[in-house]
Amino acid sequence: MRILITGIGGFVGRHLTARVLAQSPAAELHGVVIAPEHAIPQAECHVVDLKDEAVLHDLIQRIRPDHIYHLAAQASVKRSFEDPWETLENNIHAQLNLITACLKLDPPPRLLIISSGEIYGAETVSETPPNEDAPLCPSNPYSVSKVTQDMLGLQYYLSHKLPIMRARPFNHLGPGQRTGFVAPDFAMQIARIEAGLQDPVMRVGSLSAERDFTDVRDIVSAYHLIMERGNAGEAYNIATGKCIPIRYLLDVMIGYSSTEIRIETDTDRLRPGKDNRSWGDATRLRRVTGWQPMIPIEQTIYDVLNDFRQQVGVSV
């Protein structure tokens, strides 16, 4: 079994590597990274710009993978507003090159495309979470890129019968996530305050939004199960079906600290558009694969905070 993970050196890629090797220790594991410093020792890593069609096609021909997990993407909503074209070009062009490379293999590999729960938009009135048949309502350039990735996967399944599955994860967090996302931004500030590197003031954006948070370790479990048991052509939401206010996430994290911390709103951290509710119905995923989230959000928050405490040298 030959397995390829694009973006293997990233936050999710490292967790997926651990999951895949735990389940298939004899697998020949390859990874694609954008720069040598992102390589990891658990896999044979290849430095490739996925937008370079010729180089990527050559790599796929040489490896001839049985399974491909396509994680590599520009994943920051904030950054997508700052440079929309970078996000669109990076996410769409890279995936299209990967798909056309797979067309040249016989048999073609099973390919898992990572879409996003962001494609449904933020629910404002619905009392039930959207399933995979819900209308798409992208509200930022990042989610537009993910709609396109998702639909390209469906199109190439329909037009060429490529064994493509589409995962639609909602918000995920856990140890190893970089700043630029809500939980790491909170954790870094708390760790710096505890270390005496920052005044005891937390600067935050909107706390009224509600999100469906899943631990990254449960997310990669879902990816692996979809690869092993998912049906080609189908999309799968990955979500808990529960809405957690950002305020709750912050309160729990501050509760793990004995330091007195004041909270202030920073207008630079506010996103354009409305900040309401985003959650998902993962009934199809549970029915097809048996997946269930296992890690409580409170444990995830604790692990994220301790990860940043270690980075800044705070004793746990």
Secondary structure, 3 states (H helix, E strand, C coil): CEEEEECCCCHHHHHHHHHHHHHCCCCEEEEEECCHHHCCCCCEEEECCCCCHHHHHHHHHHHCCCEEEECCCCCCHHHHHHCHHHHHHHHHHHHHHHHHHHHCCCCCCEEEEECCHHHHCCECCCCCCCCCCCCCCCCCHHHHHHHHHHHHHHHHHHHHCCCEEEEEECCEECCCCCCCCHHHHHHHHHHHHHCCCCCCEEEECCCCCEECCEEHHHHHHHHHHHHHHCCCCCEEEECCCCCEEHHHHHHHHHHCCCCCCEEEECHHHCCCCCCCEECCCCHHHHHHHCCCCCCCHHHHHHHHHHHHHHHHCCCC
